[in-house]
C-alpha cells in the first residue's frame, strides 16, 4: 500500500517541519518527524508529529473527499 501527500498536504508538512527546525533531536537514524496515515472510506487522515517536543498536527486535505 502506498501513501502520498497531495499538494496542499505537502505544503502543510513543509510548514510543520519549518516550525520545528529548532527542536534538537539526537538519533543516528533520524525519526524526528513522524507521519501517520489512517485510511478511511472517504480518504486518508494524515497526522504529522515532532518526536522531540510531541506536537501533532492534522494536515489532512479533505477538499477532495
Residue, then its C-alpha position, 0 to 999 in steps of 0.5 A: x500500500x502506498x501513501x502520498x501527500x497531495x499538494x496542499x498536504x505537502x505544503x502543510x508538512x513543509x510548514x510543520x517541519x519549518x516550525x520545528x527546525x529548532x527542536x534538537x533531536x539526537x538519533x543516528x537514524x533520524x525519526x524526528x518527524x513522524x507521519x501517520x496515515x489512517x485510511x478511511x472510506x472517504x480518504x486518508x487522515x494524515x497526522x504529522x508529529x515532532x518526536x522531540x517536543x510531541x506536537x501533532x498536527x492534522x494536515x489532512x486535505x479533505x477538499x477532495x473527499 
